[in-house]
Amino acid sequence: MASDKVINLTQDNFKSDIIDSDIPALVDFWAPWCSPCRMIAPVVDEVAEEFGGKVKVGKVNVDENRDIAIEYGVMSIPTLIVFKGGQAVDRVVGFKPKNEMKTLLEKYL
């Protein structure tokens, strides 16, 4: 079950929720047919719960929001991009364990 702290991002809300955010954000670029994406989803949910209020967490379905994926050079999924101050500042591609995601985010708090 998806966390209610994870924002479903689209072309309509990406700028307001991520680019204009005053706190760092983690964006998971995924697709429903992607097995590694399904594996990482619960980890992303757990990170969203643990970092609630300190980091925004959102998901972009690349099939439905191709323009956002293209804009940020997402070539493989899952791709997780950290945004801070409206800029993409870090990224990881592929499945990562929770402790690696936490370490990644803590650099930007």
N, C-alpha and C positions, 0 to 999 in steps of 0.2 A: 504494500500500500504506500502510495506516495505521501511524502510529508506535506503538510499544509504550508510549510515554510519555503517550499520550492515554487518559484514563479514560472508559469508557462509563458515563455517569451515568443512574441511574434513581431512582425514588422511594425505593428501599431504601438507596442509598448516597450520595445528594446531600448530606444533612446531614453525615455523617461525613467525606466526602472534600472537600467544598467549604466548607460553613458552619463546621465545626469546624477547618478547616485553619489551621496556624500560619504559613503563607506565602500570598502572594496567589495567586489562581486566575483563570484565563480560561476561561469556559464558552461554547461554541459551540452555539447553539440552531439545529437544522437538521432537514431531512426528506429522505428519499431521492429524492423526486420534484422537488426544488428545484434547478434548474440553477445559480444563483449559489452555493448551498450546496456543490455538487460542485466548483465552481471554487475555492472558498476552502479546501476540505479539505486539499489539499497544503500550503498556506501555514500552516494551523493546525498540521499535523504538523511542519513545519520550525521553527516557533516553539517547539513543545513540546520538540524536540531541543535547540535553542539555549538555552532557559531551564530545562532540566532541573535540578531541585534548588532552583531559585530561585522558580519559579512552577509551580503545578499547572495542567494543561490537561485539560479534559474536554469531552465532547459530550453534548447532550441531544437525542434524537430526539423532536420535538414531537408526532408522531403517537402514539408509544407512552407519552409522559410529559406529557400535556396539563396536568395539575395544576401541574407545576413551571413550565411556560411561562406559565400563567395567573397564578400567584403573583408572577412577576417582570414581568408586563405585556408579554410578548413578543407583538407584533401582526404583525410581518413577520419573515421569515427570509431569509438568515441574520442573526441578532442575536448579537453577542458581548458578554458582560457580564463585567466585572472585579469580583471579590469580594476584599475585604480585611477581616480582623477579623470575618468572618461577615456583612458587609453588601455589597450591590451598590453599588459606588462609581463606576462608569463603564460606558458602553455605546456600541457602534457598530452601525449597521444597514447591511446590504448588504456587497458585496465591498469589501475593503480590501487594498491591497498590503502585503507583509511589513514594509516599513520603517515604515508607519503603525502596524501592530500592535505592533512592537517599541517604538516611541516611546510608545504608549499604556501598555504594561506597565512600561516603565522608570520612569514617574512613581510607581509604587507599590512599588518595591523598596526 
